[in-house]
Amino acid sequence: MDSNWMNKPHTRREALGSLLMAGSMTGGGLLLSACAGSTSLQKATADRVPVDLKDPAQSLRAFIKLTGDLDPAKETPGWFGGTIFGDTQRNRPLMPLIGVEGFGVLRTEAQPDGSFRMFNRECAFYKDLKTGEFIDKWTNPYTKEVCDVKPIHNMTVNAHLIVDKKVGTAIEMDFDGKLMAVPLRLGWDTFGDKLFSTFEVHTGFPSELTPEKWPRESAGKFLRIAEIFQRVASLAEVENPATTSADYSGTWTRVGPWLPWMRQGQADGSLLFRTFMTKLGSIDQLPAGLRKITEERLPEYFQAPPASSWGSKNDSSFSVYARENTPLPAKK
């Protein structure tokens, strides 16, 4: 990616023409949150209208129906949970470090030009791998330092999904104050009635946590993050014109830098998130432990962002950390 491009304003057309990344994009966020669900998981009927997934407009509409709900009045939650692995040396296996469990709440609004606004909010808590309990302290196995665990709590992770004449589907999204617009290549495969969706985010942008100011927390001046969302759904349900939402289950994989609260600084290595995810019918379907800790600590995260949040800066684990914490002194 051309980092100089990101440091100056661009029109949407110029941004799309730049084609910043070879990968594809979504939101949360993605979107750390791209794990949205539905409030009404209806069963598909025999009535079907075939969807041409090679047509950008139809593909985008099917994607919105799958990940969220075409009804702008409905908020759709989705759960995710799994394990985070660390990599500091290439001559040894990945090390399982910590568990993670959370959810996102998504709402979409169709626009007159066929595009969609996505309003997303996401939170997650970290877990001890042995006990499965949520934790507030974590011993870094690399440094042996006891660290204060900071949950994921991104209040706003919005995105604009569009159909562009030159590149097909594309996404416009704020990443830590940098507005980016890139092609959104929606991958589809079918096997009988099974519909497979692959949605990838490959991005890089300057970090708000600079090494000069945040020597213990910053992973470097530039953040490179890859996120892969894979969903399995019923093609009949996606093609059912009587429904506005289709159910899915799948996986979310993320490769990115050390989290700031891990106090790894600019140490070599990266993190690998390996999680399952699934759409929910309502917040009531969240696991009891996850719902309880959210009610106690982040009750506002049970709802998607309001329409008034459109155009505001998106949150990430890095920007939220910078806003809520002060830099730790450098190690002597």
Contacts in CASP RR format, 6 or more apart in sequence:
PFRMAT RR
TARGET T0000
AUTHOR 0000-0000-0000
METHOD contacts of the structure
MODEL  1
MDSNWMNKPHTRREALGSLLMAGSMTGGGLLLSACAGSTSLQKATADRVP
VDLKDPAQSLRAFIKLTGDLDPAKETPGWFGGTIFGDTQRNRPLMPLIGV
EGFGVLRTEAQPDGSFRMFNRECAFYKDLKTGEFIDKWTNPYTKEVCDVK
PIHNMTVNAHLIVDKKVGTAIEMDFDGKLMAVPLRLGWDTFGDKLFSTFE
VHTGFPSELTPEKWPRESAGKFLRIAEIFQRVASLAEVENPATTSADYSG
TWTRVGPWLPWMRQGQADGSLLFRTFMTKLGSIDQLPAGLRKITEERLPE
YFQAPPASSWGSKNDSSFSVYARENTPLPAKK
1 20 0 8 1.000
1 21 0 8 1.000
1 203 0 8 1.000
1 204 0 8 1.000
1 205 0 8 1.000
2 18 0 8 1.000
2 20 0 8 1.000
3 205 0 8 1.000
3 206 0 8 1.000
3 222 0 8 1.000
5 18 0 8 1.000
5 20 0 8 1.000
6 178 0 8 1.000
6 180 0 8 1.000
6 205 0 8 1.000
6 206 0 8 1.000
7 178 0 8 1.000
7 206 0 8 1.000
10 18 0 8 1.000
10 179 0 8 1.000
10 181 0 8 1.000
12 162 0 8 1.000
12 172 0 8 1.000
12 181 0 8 1.000
15 172 0 8 1.000
15 179 0 8 1.000
15 180 0 8 1.000
15 181 0 8 1.000
15 182 0 8 1.000
16 164 0 8 1.000
16 166 0 8 1.000
16 167 0 8 1.000
16 170 0 8 1.000
16 181 0 8 1.000
16 182 0 8 1.000
16 183 0 8 1.000
17 166 0 8 1.000
17 167 0 8 1.000
18 181 0 8 1.000
19 167 0 8 1.000
19 182 0 8 1.000
19 183 0 8 1.000
20 180 0 8 1.000
20 182 0 8 1.000
20 203 0 8 1.000
21 182 0 8 1.000
21 183 0 8 1.000
21 202 0 8 1.000
21 203 0 8 1.000
21 204 0 8 1.000
22 202 0 8 1.000
23 182 0 8 1.000
23 183 0 8 1.000
23 185 0 8 1.000
23 200 0 8 1.000
23 202 0 8 1.000
24 182 0 8 1.000
24 183 0 8 1.000
24 184 0 8 1.000
24 185 0 8 1.000
24 186 0 8 1.000
24 187 0 8 1.000
24 199 0 8 1.000
24 200 0 8 1.000
24 201 0 8 1.000
24 202 0 8 1.000
25 171 0 8 1.000
25 173 0 8 1.000
25 180 0 8 1.000
25 182 0 8 1.000
25 183 0 8 1.000
25 184 0 8 1.000
25 200 0 8 1.000
25 201 0 8 1.000
25 202 0 8 1.000
25 203 0 8 1.000
26 34 0 8 1.000
26 159 0 8 1.000
26 161 0 8 1.000
26 171 0 8 1.000
26 184 0 8 1.000
26 199 0 8 1.000
26 200 0 8 1.000
26 201 0 8 1.000
26 227 0 8 1.000
26 229 0 8 1.000
27 33 0 8 1.000
27 34 0 8 1.000
27 118 0 8 1.000
27 120 0 8 1.000
27 157 0 8 1.000
27 159 0 8 1.000
27 171 0 8 1.000
27 173 0 8 1.000
27 201 0 8 1.000
28 34 0 8 1.000
28 120 0 8 1.000
28 122 0 8 1.000
28 154 0 8 1.000
28 157 0 8 1.000
28 159 0 8 1.000
28 314 0 8 1.000
29 120 0 8 1.000
29 122 0 8 1.000
29 154 0 8 1.000
29 157 0 8 1.000
29 159 0 8 1.000
29 173 0 8 1.000
29 201 0 8 1.000
29 227 0 8 1.000
29 314 0 8 1.000
29 316 0 8 1.000
30 120 0 8 1.000
30 157 0 8 1.000
30 159 0 8 1.000
30 173 0 8 1.000
30 201 0 8 1.000
30 227 0 8 1.000
31 118 0 8 1.000
31 120 0 8 1.000
31 122 0 8 1.000
31 157 0 8 1.000
31 159 0 8 1.000
31 173 0 8 1.000
31 201 0 8 1.000
32 122 0 8 1.000
32 124 0 8 1.000
32 152 0 8 1.000
32 154 0 8 1.000
32 157 0 8 1.000
32 227 0 8 1.000
32 254 0 8 1.000
32 316 0 8 1.000
32 317 0 8 1.000
33 104 0 8 1.000
33 106 0 8 1.000
33 120 0 8 1.000
33 121 0 8 1.000
33 122 0 8 1.000
33 154 0 8 1.000
33 157 0 8 1.000
34 67 0 8 1.000
34 120 0 8 1.000
34 199 0 8 1.000
34 201 0 8 1.000
34 227 0 8 1.000
34 229 0 8 1.000
34 252 0 8 1.000
35 78 0 8 1.000
35 79 0 8 1.000
35 80 0 8 1.000
35 102 0 8 1.000
35 103 0 8 1.000
35 104 0 8 1.000
35 122 0 8 1.000
35 229 0 8 1.000
35 252 0 8 1.000
35 277 0 8 1.000
36 67 0 8 1.000
36 68 0 8 1.000
36 76 0 8 1.000
36 77 0 8 1.000
36 78 0 8 1.000
36 104 0 8 1.000
36 105 0 8 1.000
36 106 0 8 1.000
36 120 0 8 1.000
36 279 0 8 1.000
37 67 0 8 1.000
37 68 0 8 1.000
37 69 0 8 1.000
37 76 0 8 1.000
37 77 0 8 1.000
37 78 0 8 1.000
37 104 0 8 1.000
37 105 0 8 1.000
37 106 0 8 1.000
37 245 0 8 1.000
37 279 0 8 1.000
37 280 0 8 1.000
37 281 0 8 1.000
38 68 0 8 1.000
38 69 0 8 1.000
38 74 0 8 1.000
38 76 0 8 1.000
38 245 0 8 1.000
38 246 0 8 1.000
38 247 0 8 1.000
38 279 0 8 1.000
38 280 0 8 1.000
38 281 0 8 1.000
39 69 0 8 1.000
39 74 0 8 1.000
39 75 0 8 1.000
39 76 0 8 1.000
39 77 0 8 1.000
39 245 0 8 1.000
39 281 0 8 1.000
39 282 0 8 1.000
40 69 0 8 1.000
40 71 0 8 1.000
40 74 0 8 1.000
40 243 0 8 1.000
40 244 0 8 1.000
40 245 0 8 1.000
40 281 0 8 1.000
41 245 0 8 1.000
41 247 0 8 1.000
41 279 0 8 1.000
41 281 0 8 1.000
42 237 0 8 1.000
42 240 0 8 1.000
42 242 0 8 1.000
42 243 0 8 1.000
42 245 0 8 1.000
43 237 0 8 1.000
44 234 0 8 1.000
44 236 0 8 1.000
44 237 0 8 1.000
44 238 0 8 1.000
44 239 0 8 1.000
44 240 0 8 1.000
44 243 0 8 1.000
44 246 0 8 1.000
45 240 0 8 1.000
45 242 0 8 1.000
47 240 0 8 1.000
47 241 0 8 1.000
47 242 0 8 1.000
48 236 0 8 1.000
48 239 0 8 1.000
48 240 0 8 1.000
48 241 0 8 1.000
49 239 0 8 1.000
49 240 0 8 1.000
49 241 0 8 1.000
50 239 0 8 1.000
51 58 0 8 1.000
51 59 0 8 1.000
51 61 0 8 1.000
51 62 0 8 1.000
51 238 0 8 1.000
51 239 0 8 1.000
52 58 0 8 1.000
52 59 0 8 1.000
53 59 0 8 1.000
53 62 0 8 1.000
53 186 0 8 1.000
53 188 0 8 1.000
56 163 0 8 1.000
56 168 0 8 1.000
56 169 0 8 1.000
57 114 0 8 1.000
57 163 0 8 1.000
59 169 0 8 1.000
59 186 0 8 1.000
59 188 0 8 1.000
60 114 0 8 1.000
60 115 0 8 1.000
60 116 0 8 1.000
60 161 0 8 1.000
60 163 0 8 1.000
60 169 0 8 1.000
60 186 0 8 1.000
61 70 0 8 1.000
62 188 0 8 1.000
62 238 0 8 1.000
63 161 0 8 1.000
63 169 0 8 1.000
63 186 0 8 1.000
63 197 0 8 1.000
63 199 0 8 1.000
64 70 0 8 1.000
64 108 0 8 1.000
64 110 0 8 1.000
64 116 0 8 1.000
64 118 0 8 1.000
64 161 0 8 1.000
65 238 0 8 1.000
65 243 0 8 1.000
65 244 0 8 1.000
65 245 0 8 1.000
65 246 0 8 1.000
66 195 0 8 1.000
66 197 0 8 1.000
66 231 0 8 1.000
66 233 0 8 1.000
66 238 0 8 1.000
66 246 0 8 1.000
66 248 0 8 1.000
67 106 0 8 1.000
67 199 0 8 1.000
67 231 0 8 1.000
67 248 0 8 1.000
68 76 0 8 1.000
68 106 0 8 1.000
68 108 0 8 1.000
68 245 0 8 1.000
68 279 0 8 1.000
69 75 0 8 1.000
69 76 0 8 1.000
69 107 0 8 1.000
69 108 0 8 1.000
69 244 0 8 1.000
69 245 0 8 1.000
70 108 0 8 1.000
70 110 0 8 1.000
70 244 0 8 1.000
70 245 0 8 1.000
71 244 0 8 1.000
71 245 0 8 1.000
72 107 0 8 1.000
72 108 0 8 1.000
72 109 0 8 1.000
72 110 0 8 1.000
74 107 0 8 1.000
74 244 0 8 1.000
74 245 0 8 1.000
75 105 0 8 1.000
75 106 0 8 1.000
75 107 0 8 1.000
75 303 0 8 1.000
75 304 0 8 1.000
76 105 0 8 1.000
76 106 0 8 1.000
76 107 0 8 1.000
76 245 0 8 1.000
76 279 0 8 1.000
76 280 0 8 1.000
76 281 0 8 1.000
77 103 0 8 1.000
77 104 0 8 1.000
77 105 0 8 1.000
77 106 0 8 1.000
77 280 0 8 1.000
77 281 0 8 1.000
77 282 0 8 1.000
77 283 0 8 1.000
77 285 0 8 1.000
77 286 0 8 1.000
77 302 0 8 1.000
78 103 0 8 1.000
78 104 0 8 1.000
78 105 0 8 1.000
78 106 0 8 1.000
78 277 0 8 1.000
78 278 0 8 1.000
78 279 0 8 1.000
78 280 0 8 1.000
79 101 0 8 1.000
79 102 0 8 1.000
79 103 0 8 1.000
79 277 0 8 1.000
79 278 0 8 1.000
79 280 0 8 1.000
79 285 0 8 1.000
79 286 0 8 1.000
79 287 0 8 1.000
79 290 0 8 1.000
80 100 0 8 1.000
80 101 0 8 1.000
80 102 0 8 1.000
80 103 0 8 1.000
80 124 0 8 1.000
80 252 0 8 1.000
80 275 0 8 1.000
80 276 0 8 1.000
80 277 0 8 1.000
80 278 0 8 1.000
81 99 0 8 1.000
81 100 0 8 1.000
81 101 0 8 1.000
81 102 0 8 1.000
81 124 0 8 1.000
81 275 0 8 1.000
81 276 0 8 1.000
81 277 0 8 1.000
82 99 0 8 1.000
82 100 0 8 1.000
82 101 0 8 1.000
82 273 0 8 1.000
82 274 0 8 1.000
82 275 0 8 1.000
82 276 0 8 1.000
83 96 0 8 1.000
83 97 0 8 1.000
83 98 0 8 1.000
83 99 0 8 1.000
83 100 0 8 1.000
83 129 0 8 1.000
83 273 0 8 1.000
83 274 0 8 1.000
83 275 0 8 1.000
84 96 0 8 1.000
84 97 0 8 1.000
84 98 0 8 1.000
84 99 0 8 1.000
84 100 0 8 1.000
84 126 0 8 1.000
84 271 0 8 1.000
84 272 0 8 1.000
84 273 0 8 1.000
84 274 0 8 1.000
85 94 0 8 1.000
85 95 0 8 1.000
85 96 0 8 1.000
85 97 0 8 1.000
85 271 0 8 1.000
85 272 0 8 1.000
85 274 0 8 1.000
86 94 0 8 1.000
86 95 0 8 1.000
86 96 0 8 1.000
86 97 0 8 1.000
86 269 0 8 1.000
86 270 0 8 1.000
86 271 0 8 1.000
86 272 0 8 1.000
87 94 0 8 1.000
87 95 0 8 1.000
87 269 0 8 1.000
87 270 0 8 1.000
87 271 0 8 1.000
87 272 0 8 1.000
88 95 0 8 1.000
88 142 0 8 1.000
88 267 0 8 1.000
88 268 0 8 1.000
88 269 0 8 1.000
89 268 0 8 1.000
94 272 0 8 1.000
95 141 0 8 1.000
96 129 0 8 1.000
97 129 0 8 1.000
97 141 0 8 1.000
97 271 0 8 1.000
98 126 0 8 1.000
98 127 0 8 1.000
98 128 0 8 1.000
98 129 0 8 1.000
98 135 0 8 1.000
98 138 0 8 1.000
99 126 0 8 1.000
99 127 0 8 1.000
99 128 0 8 1.000
99 129 0 8 1.000
99 132 0 8 1.000
100 124 0 8 1.000
100 125 0 8 1.000
100 126 0 8 1.000
100 127 0 8 1.000
100 152 0 8 1.000
100 273 0 8 1.000
100 275 0 8 1.000
101 124 0 8 1.000
101 125 0 8 1.000
101 127 0 8 1.000
101 134 0 8 1.000
101 287 0 8 1.000
101 290 0 8 1.000
102 122 0 8 1.000
102 123 0 8 1.000
102 124 0 8 1.000
102 125 0 8 1.000
102 152 0 8 1.000
102 290 0 8 1.000
103 122 0 8 1.000
103 123 0 8 1.000
103 124 0 8 1.000
103 280 0 8 1.000
103 286 0 8 1.000
103 290 0 8 1.000
103 294 0 8 1.000
104 120 0 8 1.000
104 121 0 8 1.000
104 122 0 8 1.000
104 123 0 8 1.000
104 301 0 8 1.000
105 120 0 8 1.000
105 121 0 8 1.000
105 122 0 8 1.000
105 283 0 8 1.000
105 301 0 8 1.000
105 302 0 8 1.000
105 303 0 8 1.000
105 304 0 8 1.000
106 118 0 8 1.000
106 119 0 8 1.000
106 120 0 8 1.000
106 304 0 8 1.000
107 118 0 8 1.000
107 119 0 8 1.000
107 120 0 8 1.000
107 304 0 8 1.000
107 305 0 8 1.000
108 116 0 8 1.000
108 117 0 8 1.000
108 118 0 8 1.000
108 119 0 8 1.000
109 116 0 8 1.000
109 117 0 8 1.000
109 119 0 8 1.000
109 307 0 8 1.000
110 116 0 8 1.000
111 117 0 8 1.000
113 162 0 8 1.000
114 162 0 8 1.000
114 163 0 8 1.000
115 160 0 8 1.000
115 161 0 8 1.000
115 162 0 8 1.000
115 163 0 8 1.000
116 160 0 8 1.000
116 161 0 8 1.000
117 158 0 8 1.000
117 159 0 8 1.000
117 160 0 8 1.000
117 310 0 8 1.000
118 158 0 8 1.000
118 159 0 8 1.000
118 160 0 8 1.000
118 161 0 8 1.000
119 158 0 8 1.000
119 304 0 8 1.000
119 305 0 8 1.000
119 306 0 8 1.000
119 307 0 8 1.000
119 309 0 8 1.000
119 310 0 8 1.000
120 156 0 8 1.000
120 157 0 8 1.000
120 158 0 8 1.000
120 159 0 8 1.000
120 304 0 8 1.000
120 305 0 8 1.000
121 154 0 8 1.000
121 155 0 8 1.000
121 156 0 8 1.000
121 157 0 8 1.000
121 301 0 8 1.000
121 303 0 8 1.000
121 304 0 8 1.000
121 305 0 8 1.000
122 152 0 8 1.000
122 153 0 8 1.000
122 154 0 8 1.000
122 157 0 8 1.000
122 301 0 8 1.000
123 151 0 8 1.000
123 152 0 8 1.000
123 153 0 8 1.000
123 154 0 8 1.000
123 294 0 8 1.000
123 298 0 8 1.000
123 301 0 8 1.000
124 151 0 8 1.000
124 152 0 8 1.000
125 134 0 8 1.000
125 151 0 8 1.000
125 152 0 8 1.000
125 290 0 8 1.000
125 293 0 8 1.000
125 294 0 8 1.000
126 134 0 8 1.000
126 135 0 8 1.000
126 138 0 8 1.000
126 149 0 8 1.000
126 151 0 8 1.000
127 133 0 8 1.000
127 134 0 8 1.000
127 135 0 8 1.000
128 135 0 8 1.000
134 289 0 8 1.000
134 293 0 8 1.000
135 149 0 8 1.000
136 148 0 8 1.000
136 149 0 8 1.000
137 146 0 8 1.000
137 147 0 8 1.000
137 148 0 8 1.000
137 149 0 8 1.000
138 146 0 8 1.000
138 147 0 8 1.000
138 149 0 8 1.000
138 262 0 8 1.000
139 145 0 8 1.000
139 146 0 8 1.000
139 147 0 8 1.000
140 146 0 8 1.000
140 147 0 8 1.000
140 262 0 8 1.000
140 263 0 8 1.000
140 264 0 8 1.000
142 264 0 8 1.000
142 267 0 8 1.000
143 263 0 8 1.000
143 264 0 8 1.000
145 263 0 8 1.000
147 261 0 8 1.000
147 262 0 8 1.000
147 263 0 8 1.000
148 261 0 8 1.000
149 261 0 8 1.000
150 259 0 8 1.000
150 260 0 8 1.000
150 261 0 8 1.000
150 317 0 8 1.000
150 321 0 8 1.000
150 324 0 8 1.000
150 325 0 8 1.000
151 297 0 8 1.000
151 298 0 8 1.000
152 317 0 8 1.000
153 298 0 8 1.000
153 301 0 8 1.000
153 315 0 8 1.000
153 320 0 8 1.000
154 314 0 8 1.000
154 315 0 8 1.000
154 316 0 8 1.000
154 317 0 8 1.000
154 320 0 8 1.000
155 300 0 8 1.000
155 301 0 8 1.000
155 305 0 8 1.000
155 315 0 8 1.000
156 305 0 8 1.000
156 309 0 8 1.000
156 312 0 8 1.000
156 313 0 8 1.000
156 314 0 8 1.000
156 315 0 8 1.000
157 314 0 8 1.000
157 315 0 8 1.000
157 316 0 8 1.000
158 173 0 8 1.000
158 174 0 8 1.000
158 305 0 8 1.000
158 309 0 8 1.000
158 310 0 8 1.000
158 311 0 8 1.000
158 312 0 8 1.000
158 314 0 8 1.000
159 171 0 8 1.000
159 172 0 8 1.000
159 173 0 8 1.000
160 171 0 8 1.000
160 172 0 8 1.000
160 173 0 8 1.000
161 169 0 8 1.000
161 170 0 8 1.000
161 171 0 8 1.000
161 184 0 8 1.000
162 169 0 8 1.000
162 170 0 8 1.000
162 171 0 8 1.000
162 172 0 8 1.000
163 169 0 8 1.000
163 170 0 8 1.000
164 170 0 8 1.000
167 183 0 8 1.000
168 183 0 8 1.000
168 184 0 8 1.000
169 183 0 8 1.000
169 184 0 8 1.000
169 185 0 8 1.000
169 186 0 8 1.000
170 181 0 8 1.000
170 182 0 8 1.000
170 183 0 8 1.000
170 184 0 8 1.000
171 181 0 8 1.000
171 182 0 8 1.000
171 184 0 8 1.000
172 179 0 8 1.000
172 180 0 8 1.000
172 181 0 8 1.000
173 179 0 8 1.000
173 180 0 8 1.000
173 181 0 8 1.000
173 314 0 8 1.000
174 180 0 8 1.000
174 311 0 8 1.000
174 313 0 8 1.000
174 314 0 8 1.000
175 203 0 8 1.000
175 204 0 8 1.000
175 205 0 8 1.000
175 314 0 8 1.000
175 316 0 8 1.000
176 205 0 8 1.000
176 206 0 8 1.000
176 207 0 8 1.000
176 208 0 8 1.000
176 223 0 8 1.000
176 313 0 8 1.000
176 314 0 8 1.000
176 316 0 8 1.000
176 318 0 8 1.000
176 319 0 8 1.000
177 313 0 8 1.000
177 314 0 8 1.000
177 319 0 8 1.000
178 205 0 8 1.000
178 206 0 8 1.000
180 203 0 8 1.000
180 205 0 8 1.000
182 203 0 8 1.000
185 200 0 8 1.000
186 197 0 8 1.000
186 198 0 8 1.000
186 199 0 8 1.000
187 197 0 8 1.000
187 198 0 8 1.000
187 199 0 8 1.000
188 195 0 8 1.000
188 196 0 8 1.000
188 197 0 8 1.000
188 198 0 8 1.000
189 195 0 8 1.000
189 196 0 8 1.000
189 198 0 8 1.000
190 196 0 8 1.000
190 235 0 8 1.000
192 235 0 8 1.000
193 234 0 8 1.000
193 235 0 8 1.000
193 236 0 8 1.000
194 232 0 8 1.000
194 233 0 8 1.000
194 234 0 8 1.000
194 235 0 8 1.000
195 232 0 8 1.000
195 233 0 8 1.000
195 234 0 8 1.000
195 235 0 8 1.000
195 238 0 8 1.000
196 230 0 8 1.000
196 231 0 8 1.000
196 232 0 8 1.000
197 229 0 8 1.000
197 230 0 8 1.000
197 231 0 8 1.000
197 232 0 8 1.000
197 233 0 8 1.000
197 248 0 8 1.000
198 228 0 8 1.000
198 229 0 8 1.000
198 230 0 8 1.000
199 228 0 8 1.000
199 229 0 8 1.000
199 230 0 8 1.000
199 231 0 8 1.000
200 226 0 8 1.000
200 227 0 8 1.000
200 228 0 8 1.000
200 229 0 8 1.000
201 225 0 8 1.000
201 226 0 8 1.000
201 227 0 8 1.000
201 228 0 8 1.000
201 229 0 8 1.000
202 225 0 8 1.000
202 226 0 8 1.000
202 227 0 8 1.000
203 224 0 8 1.000
203 225 0 8 1.000
203 226 0 8 1.000
204 222 0 8 1.000
204 223 0 8 1.000
204 224 0 8 1.000
204 225 0 8 1.000
205 222 0 8 1.000
205 223 0 8 1.000
206 221 0 8 1.000
206 222 0 8 1.000
206 223 0 8 1.000
207 218 0 8 1.000
207 219 0 8 1.000
207 220 0 8 1.000
207 221 0 8 1.000
207 222 0 8 1.000
207 223 0 8 1.000
207 318 0 8 1.000
208 318 0 8 1.000
208 319 0 8 1.000
208 322 0 8 1.000
209 217 0 8 1.000
209 218 0 8 1.000
209 219 0 8 1.000
209 220 0 8 1.000
209 260 0 8 1.000
209 318 0 8 1.000
209 321 0 8 1.000
209 322 0 8 1.000
210 218 0 8 1.000
210 220 0 8 1.000
210 221 0 8 1.000
211 218 0 8 1.000
211 220 0 8 1.000
211 221 0 8 1.000
211 265 0 8 1.000
211 266 0 8 1.000
213 327 0 8 1.000
214 260 0 8 1.000
214 322 0 8 1.000
214 327 0 8 1.000
214 328 0 8 1.000
215 265 0 8 1.000
215 327 0 8 1.000
215 328 0 8 1.000
215 329 0 8 1.000
215 330 0 8 1.000
215 331 0 8 1.000
216 263 0 8 1.000
216 265 0 8 1.000
216 327 0 8 1.000
216 328 0 8 1.000
216 329 0 8 1.000
216 330 0 8 1.000
216 331 0 8 1.000
217 260 0 8 1.000
217 261 0 8 1.000
217 263 0 8 1.000
217 265 0 8 1.000
217 321 0 8 1.000
217 325 0 8 1.000
217 327 0 8 1.000
217 328 0 8 1.000
218 260 0 8 1.000
218 265 0 8 1.000
218 266 0 8 1.000
219 257 0 8 1.000
219 258 0 8 1.000
219 260 0 8 1.000
219 264 0 8 1.000
219 265 0 8 1.000
219 266 0 8 1.000
220 257 0 8 1.000
220 265 0 8 1.000
220 266 0 8 1.000
223 256 0 8 1.000
223 257 0 8 1.000
223 318 0 8 1.000
224 256 0 8 1.000
224 257 0 8 1.000
225 254 0 8 1.000
225 255 0 8 1.000
225 256 0 8 1.000
225 257 0 8 1.000
226 254 0 8 1.000
226 255 0 8 1.000
226 256 0 8 1.000
227 252 0 8 1.000
227 253 0 8 1.000
227 254 0 8 1.000
227 255 0 8 1.000
228 251 0 8 1.000
228 252 0 8 1.000
228 253 0 8 1.000
228 254 0 8 1.000
229 250 0 8 1.000
229 251 0 8 1.000
229 252 0 8 1.000
229 277 0 8 1.000
230 250 0 8 1.000
230 251 0 8 1.000
230 253 0 8 1.000
231 248 0 8 1.000
231 249 0 8 1.000
231 250 0 8 1.000
231 277 0 8 1.000
232 248 0 8 1.000
232 249 0 8 1.000
232 250 0 8 1.000
233 246 0 8 1.000
233 247 0 8 1.000
233 248 0 8 1.000
234 246 0 8 1.000
234 247 0 8 1.000
237 243 0 8 1.000
237 246 0 8 1.000
237 247 0 8 1.000
238 246 0 8 1.000
240 246 0 8 1.000
245 279 0 8 1.000
247 279 0 8 1.000
248 278 0 8 1.000
248 279 0 8 1.000
249 276 0 8 1.000
249 277 0 8 1.000
249 278 0 8 1.000
249 279 0 8 1.000
250 276 0 8 1.000
250 277 0 8 1.000
250 278 0 8 1.000
251 274 0 8 1.000
251 275 0 8 1.000
251 276 0 8 1.000
251 277 0 8 1.000
252 273 0 8 1.000
252 275 0 8 1.000
252 276 0 8 1.000
252 277 0 8 1.000
253 272 0 8 1.000
253 273 0 8 1.000
253 274 0 8 1.000
253 275 0 8 1.000
254 271 0 8 1.000
254 272 0 8 1.000
254 273 0 8 1.000
255 270 0 8 1.000
255 271 0 8 1.000
255 272 0 8 1.000
255 273 0 8 1.000
256 270 0 8 1.000
256 271 0 8 1.000
256 272 0 8 1.000
257 270 0 8 1.000
257 271 0 8 1.000
258 264 0 8 1.000
258 265 0 8 1.000
258 267 0 8 1.000
258 269 0 8 1.000
258 270 0 8 1.000
258 271 0 8 1.000
259 271 0 8 1.000
259 317 0 8 1.000
260 317 0 8 1.000
260 318 0 8 1.000
260 321 0 8 1.000
260 322 0 8 1.000
260 325 0 8 1.000
261 321 0 8 1.000
263 328 0 8 1.000
280 286 0 8 1.000
283 291 0 8 1.000
283 302 0 8 1.000
286 294 0 8 1.000
294 301 0 8 1.000
294 302 0 8 1.000
313 319 0 8 1.000
END
